[in-house]
């Protein structure tokens, strides 16, 4: 039996039935990582000792009939900006190269209580700032479908690890598309939940009003099972919300027949790659054949999404990153002779260029004389974007579109043109601005056999509908079952 070819739920079922032991599952993934990860560079830190110790404890509980969750005994990878007690949490940055948190993030506590095993921490763009996983101090992560191409970002290590069969599932974080875009590039499934549905306690902040933790896996069913575990109100996060407890089995029984799907005309204009457009429209025809009602509608507010997002995100980022001063924790420059030197040199040497660029942009839009012209207007535009989506959801159950204008670019292309990289976020950033849930599901390939993702967007707390629709689509197609050539 090829353990690594199983989905997370399939693996769990075999563990719970006794066909596979937890240790065998952990062995299979560490063997895979040892054999392949030098090629892909998905992992920053491996947790072999703790993983095996937990495997034996969990196996004993399963043997006694104590199965704590549908995913008990399943290994997972964790993005390296989610705090793990006593385990390196670097955020892909030199400034946190030796940082070991003193506590677990709430999502980690929930996974451990559900008897999920952590394989290790995976690579990411530095402080989640980037769309390629090329800005990491731990080096570039490669796309398993073609190692000359990027896996996307910032959760590129999470998506690439799942695509490369180095983990059955992973946690990522999404500030402006950082779960959905790498999931699209790597041919896997990724859910960006509603803002406030999953605790951010223990997530190292990029832009606090936009960040959200979510799952990446082979299919929507696995994402639903993980979301059931990690979602819910947390007293340690004042932005988390009370809502009806998510039931993943109920969600997967969603009937798409009669559901109204809206397609924003503004998502299909200039700049959209013909192959991406063709694959998305083929998915639309599949959904129509399943009984969905589909129509186009205008969403002109879309043109304001990029400037609104980057003003708000950079403003919040420069504030959040001010805590890294070389004094309290993290990297401290050995070349400083006084406290001012320590501040300046620690940040200059510890942060990479993309982070510095966004700190400068953030300080500019918050500076005296520019606050009203930029930041205040961005907040006004944010409200208009939220209003436009809520009005659309009065008519439609789901909004559909591409995840990204192209498939995965070649390594080096995006960093040579940062503005082009920022503009590529056009289809994803609006969702974070509005605080909505969205899912990326594989819907085909371009002419170069690089994956294309389909994005389904819902009203707040409609994860059940989105995951159910994604699952229904995946029952009618097999794109989510395909793995990169030579991956196994």
Secondary structure as the mmCIF struct_conf table of DSSP 4:
data_model
#
loop_
_struct_conf.conf_type_id
_struct_conf.id
_struct_conf.beg_label_comp_id
_struct_conf.beg_label_asym_id
_struct_conf.beg_label_seq_id
_struct_conf.end_label_comp_id
_struct_conf.end_label_asym_id
_struct_conf.end_label_seq_id
HELX_RH_3T_P HELX_RH_3T_P1 UNK A 3 UNK A 5
BEND BEND1 UNK A 6 UNK A 6
HELX_RH_AL_P HELX_RH_AL_P1 UNK A 8 UNK A 17
TURN_TY1_P TURN_TY1_P1 UNK A 18 UNK A 18
BEND BEND2 UNK A 19 UNK A 20
HELX_RH_AL_P HELX_RH_AL_P2 UNK A 22 UNK A 40
STRN STRN1 UNK A 43 UNK A 46
HELX_RH_AL_P HELX_RH_AL_P3 UNK A 48 UNK A 63
TURN_TY1_P TURN_TY1_P2 UNK A 64 UNK A 65
BEND BEND3 UNK A 69 UNK A 69
TURN_TY1_P TURN_TY1_P3 UNK A 70 UNK A 73
STRN STRN2 UNK A 75 UNK A 79
TURN_TY1_P TURN_TY1_P4 UNK A 80 UNK A 81
STRN STRN3 UNK A 82 UNK A 82
STRN STRN4 UNK A 84 UNK A 84
TURN_TY1_P TURN_TY1_P5 UNK A 85 UNK A 86
STRN STRN5 UNK A 87 UNK A 88
TURN_TY1_P TURN_TY1_P6 UNK A 91 UNK A 92
HELX_RH_3T_P HELX_RH_3T_P2 UNK A 94 UNK A 96
TURN_TY1_P TURN_TY1_P7 UNK A 97 UNK A 98
STRN STRN6 UNK A 100 UNK A 100
BEND BEND4 UNK A 102 UNK A 103
HELX_RH_AL_P HELX_RH_AL_P4 UNK A 106 UNK A 113
TURN_TY1_P TURN_TY1_P8 UNK A 114 UNK A 115
STRN STRN7 UNK A 117 UNK A 122
BEND BEND5 UNK A 125 UNK A 125
HELX_RH_3T_P HELX_RH_3T_P3 UNK A 126 UNK A 128
BEND BEND6 UNK A 131 UNK A 133
BEND BEND7 UNK A 135 UNK A 135
TURN_TY1_P TURN_TY1_P9 UNK A 137 UNK A 138
STRN STRN8 UNK A 142 UNK A 143
TURN_TY1_P TURN_TY1_P10 UNK A 144 UNK A 145
STRN STRN9 UNK A 146 UNK A 150
BEND BEND8 UNK A 153 UNK A 154
TURN_TY1_P TURN_TY1_P11 UNK A 155 UNK A 155
HELX_RH_AL_P HELX_RH_AL_P5 UNK A 156 UNK A 163
TURN_TY1_P TURN_TY1_P12 UNK A 164 UNK A 165
BEND BEND9 UNK A 166 UNK A 166
BEND BEND10 UNK A 168 UNK A 168
STRN STRN10 UNK A 169 UNK A 173
BEND BEND11 UNK A 175 UNK A 177
TURN_TY1_P TURN_TY1_P13 UNK A 178 UNK A 179
HELX_RH_AL_P HELX_RH_AL_P6 UNK A 180 UNK A 186
TURN_TY1_P TURN_TY1_P14 UNK A 187 UNK A 187
STRN STRN11 UNK A 189 UNK A 192
HELX_LH_PP_P HELX_LH_PP_P1 UNK A 193 UNK A 194
TURN_TY1_P TURN_TY1_P15 UNK A 195 UNK A 196
BEND BEND12 UNK A 197 UNK A 197
STRN STRN12 UNK A 198 UNK A 198
TURN_TY1_P TURN_TY1_P16 UNK A 201 UNK A 202
STRN STRN13 UNK A 203 UNK A 203
HELX_LH_PP_P HELX_LH_PP_P2 UNK A 204 UNK A 205
BEND BEND13 UNK A 206 UNK A 207
TURN_TY1_P TURN_TY1_P17 UNK A 208 UNK A 210
STRN STRN14 UNK A 213 UNK A 217
BEND BEND14 UNK A 218 UNK A 219
HELX_RH_AL_P HELX_RH_AL_P7 UNK A 220 UNK A 230
STRN STRN15 UNK A 231 UNK A 231
BEND BEND15 UNK A 232 UNK A 232
TURN_TY1_P TURN_TY1_P18 UNK A 235 UNK A 236
TURN_TY1_P TURN_TY1_P19 UNK A 238 UNK A 239
HELX_LH_PP_P HELX_LH_PP_P3 UNK A 244 UNK A 246
HELX_RH_AL_P HELX_RH_AL_P8 UNK A 248 UNK A 251
TURN_TY1_P TURN_TY1_P20 UNK A 252 UNK A 253
TURN_TY1_P TURN_TY1_P21 UNK A 257 UNK A 258
STRN STRN16 UNK A 260 UNK A 264
HELX_RH_3T_P HELX_RH_3T_P4 UNK A 265 UNK A 268
BEND BEND16 UNK A 269 UNK A 269
TURN_TY1_P TURN_TY1_P22 UNK A 270 UNK A 271
HELX_RH_AL_P HELX_RH_AL_P9 UNK A 274 UNK A 289
TURN_TY1_P TURN_TY1_P23 UNK A 290 UNK A 291
STRN STRN17 UNK A 293 UNK A 297
HELX_RH_3T_P HELX_RH_3T_P5 UNK A 300 UNK A 304
HELX_RH_AL_P HELX_RH_AL_P10 UNK A 305 UNK A 320
HELX_RH_3T_P HELX_RH_3T_P6 UNK A 321 UNK A 323
BEND BEND17 UNK A 325 UNK A 330
TURN_TY1_P TURN_TY1_P24 UNK A 334 UNK A 335
BEND BEND18 UNK A 337 UNK A 338
HELX_RH_AL_P HELX_RH_AL_P11 UNK A 339 UNK A 350
BEND BEND19 UNK A 351 UNK A 351
HELX_RH_AL_P HELX_RH_AL_P12 UNK A 353 UNK A 366
BEND BEND20 UNK A 367 UNK A 367
TURN_TY1_P TURN_TY1_P25 UNK A 368 UNK A 370
HELX_RH_PI_P HELX_RH_PI_P1 UNK A 371 UNK A 376
HELX_RH_AL_P HELX_RH_AL_P13 UNK A 377 UNK A 392
TURN_TY1_P TURN_TY1_P26 UNK A 393 UNK A 395
BEND BEND21 UNK A 397 UNK A 397
STRN STRN18 UNK A 398 UNK A 402
BEND BEND22 UNK A 403 UNK A 407
HELX_LH_PP_P HELX_LH_PP_P4 UNK A 408 UNK A 409
STRN STRN19 UNK A 410 UNK A 410
TURN_TY1_P TURN_TY1_P27 UNK A 411 UNK A 416
HELX_RH_AL_P HELX_RH_AL_P14 UNK A 418 UNK A 423
HELX_RH_3T_P HELX_RH_3T_P7 UNK A 424 UNK A 427
TURN_TY1_P TURN_TY1_P28 UNK A 428 UNK A 428
HELX_RH_AL_P HELX_RH_AL_P15 UNK A 429 UNK A 434
TURN_TY1_P TURN_TY1_P29 UNK A 435 UNK A 435
STRN STRN20 UNK A 437 UNK A 445
TURN_TY1_P TURN_TY1_P30 UNK A 447 UNK A 448
BEND BEND23 UNK A 449 UNK A 449
STRN STRN21 UNK A 451 UNK A 458
BEND BEND24 UNK A 459 UNK A 459
TURN_TY1_P TURN_TY1_P31 UNK A 460 UNK A 461
HELX_RH_AL_P HELX_RH_AL_P16 UNK A 463 UNK A 476
HELX_RH_3T_P HELX_RH_3T_P8 UNK A 479 UNK A 481
TURN_TY1_P TURN_TY1_P32 UNK A 485 UNK A 486
#
